[in-house]
């Protein structure tokens, strides 16, 4: 089946003109089709020459195949072009988002710096520097005195603990000495009693 140029008009090929290496294929296909039609001379009144399979099986020419290939190529080209446009749009949106993020971050940073400057200016206006210096010196002196007191209290506590340990040791030694002397006295008394019994 050879399609006419009017039928191919809604489906232009992706190339500006037909490929030169396919022209001889289309022309040869048309001549072959004409030769086949000339060889088979069917009689309309003769029903014996009519075949149902020949009526259903329509032969496809190379022009139809080329037309389908052209349409497929144009569809692929359009799909690639639309995909490229979408990718470029996504990239542009990403760049715009990054630019907006940088701008917002810079604005937030400037706002924070402005707030800090205003707070420092208000503090300087509310409280003079001389008063702040005086309060700082007093706090430093109080902290030094507190540290000395803690140090002295720690030293006294350690010394008292050492004294208690010494007293406990001395008392333990005295008790041991008393026990020893008591044992010796008991042994002497027992020895004297045994000597008297023997006499």
C-alpha positions in Angstrom: 0.0 0.0 0.0 1.5 3.3 -1.1 0.4 6.4 0.8 -0.1 9.6 -1.1 1.6 12.8 -0.2 -1.8 14.2 1.0 -2.1 11.4 3.5 1.5 12.0 4.8 0.9 15.8 5.2 -0.4 15.5 8.8 2.7 13.5 9.8 5.8 15.4 8.6 9.0 13.6 8.9 11.6 14.8 11.4 14.0 15.7 8.6 13.4 18.7 6.2 13.5 16.3 3.2 13.4 12.6 2.4 16.6 10.8 3.0 18.5 10.4 -0.3 19.5 6.8 0.4 15.8 5.8 0.8 14.5 7.3 -2.5 15.6 4.3 -4.6 13.9 2.0 -2.1 10.6 3.7 -2.3 10.7 3.9 -6.2 11.8 0.3 -6.5 9.0 -0.7 -4.1 6.4 1.1 -6.2 7.7 -0.5 -9.4 7.6 -4.0 -7.8 4.1 -3.5 -6.6 3.0 -2.4 -10.2 4.7 -5.5 -11.6 3.0 -7.8 -9.1 -0.4 -6.2 -10.0 0.2 -6.6 -13.7 1.2 -10.3 -13.3 -2.0 -11.2 -11.3 -5.0 -10.4 -13.6 -8.1 -11.1 -11.6 -11.4 -11.3 -13.3 -14.2 -9.7 -11.3 -16.8 -12.2 -12.7 -14.6 -15.3 -12.0 -15.0 -16.3 -8.4 -12.4 -19.1 -8.6 -9.6 -16.5 -8.7 -10.8 -14.7 -5.6 -9.0 -15.6 -2.3 -10.1 -14.6 1.1 -6.6 -14.6 2.6 -5.4 -12.3 -0.2 -8.2 -9.8 0.6 -7.4 -9.9 4.4 -3.6 -9.9 4.2 -2.9 -6.4 2.9 0.7 -6.1 1.7 2.7 -3.2 3.4 5.1 -1.3 1.2 8.4 0.2 2.3 6.8 3.7 2.2 4.4 2.8 5.0 7.3 1.4 7.0 9.4 4.5 6.4 6.4 6.7 7.3 6.0 4.8 10.6 9.7 5.1 11.3 9.5 8.8 10.6 6.5 9.2 13.0 8.3 7.2 15.7 11.4 9.3 15.3 9.4 12.5 15.5 7.7 11.3 18.6 11.0 10.4 20.2 12.4 13.8 19.2 9.4 15.5 20.8 9.7 13.4 23.9 13.4 14.2 24.2 12.8 17.9 23.6 10.0 18.0 26.3 12.1 16.1 28.7 15.0 18.4 28.2 12.7 21.4 28.8 11.4 19.9 32.0 14.9 19.2 33.2 16.0 22.7 32.5 12.9 24.0 34.3 13.7 21.9 37.3 17.3 23.1 37.3 16.1 26.7 37.1 13.7 26.2 40.0 16.5 24.7 42.1 18.8 27.6 41.3 16.0 30.0 42.2 15.4 28.2 45.5 19.0 28.3 46.4 19.1 32.0 45.6 16.0 32.7 47.7 17.6 30.7 50.6 20.8 32.7 50.4 18.8 35.9 50.3 16.6 34.9 53.3 19.7 33.8 55.3 21.4 37.1 54.6 18.3 39.0 55.7 18.1 36.9 58.9 21.8 37.5 59.7 21.4 41.2 59.2 18.3 41.3 61.4 20.2 39.4 64.2 23.1 41.8 64.0 20.7 44.7 64.2 19.0 43.2 67.3 22.3 42.6 69.0 23.4 46.2 68.3 20.2 47.6 69.6 20.4 45.5 72.8 24.0 46.6 73.4 23.1 50.2 72.8 20.2 50.0 75.2 22.3 48.4 77.9 25.0 51.1 77.5 22.3 53.8 77.8 20.6 52.2 80.8 23.7 51.3 82.8 26.9 53.5 82.7 30.2 51.8 82.3 31.6 53.1 85.6 28.8 51.4 87.6 29.4 48.2 85.7 33.1 48.3 86.5 32.4 49.0 90.2 30.0 46.1 90.4 32.4 43.9 88.7 35.2 44.8 91.1 33.0 44.2 94.1 31.9 40.8 92.8 35.5 39.8 92.3 36.4 40.8 95.8 33.5 38.9 97.2 34.4 35.8 95.2 38.0 36.1 96.5 36.8 36.3 100.1 34.4 33.4 99.6 37.3 31.3 98.2 39.5 32.1 101.1 36.7 31.2 103.6 36.1 27.9 101.8 39.9 27.2 101.9 40.2 28.0 105.6 37.1 25.9 106.4 38.5 23.0 104.4 41.9 23.2 106.2 40.3 23.3 109.6 38.1 20.4 108.8 41.1 18.3 107.6 43.0 19.2 110.8 40.1 18.2 113.0 39.7 14.9 111.2 43.4 14.2 111.7 43.1 15.0 115.4 40.2 12.7 115.8 42.1 9.9 114.1 45.1 10.5 116.4 42.9 10.5 119.5 41.2 7.3 118.3 44.6 5.7 117.8 45.9 6.8 121.2 42.7 5.6 122.9 43.0 2.2 121.1 46.7 1.9 122.2 45.7 2.7 125.8 43.0 0.1 125.8 45.3 -2.5 124.4 47.9 -1.6 127.1 45.3 -1.9 129.8 44.2 -5.2 128.5 47.8 -6.5 128.5 48.4 -5.3 132.0 45.1 -6.9 133.1 46.1 -10.2 131.6 49.5 -10.1 133.2 47.9 -9.3 136.6 45.4 -12.2 136.1 48.2 -14.5 135.2 50.2 -13.5 138.3 47.2 -14.0 140.6 46.5 -17.5 139.1 50.2 -18.4 139.5 50.2 -17.4 143.2 47.0 -19.4 143.8 48.5 -22.5 142.3 51.7 -22.1 144.4 49.7 -21.7 147.6 47.7 -24.8 146.7 50.8 -26.8 146.1 52.3 -25.8 149.5 
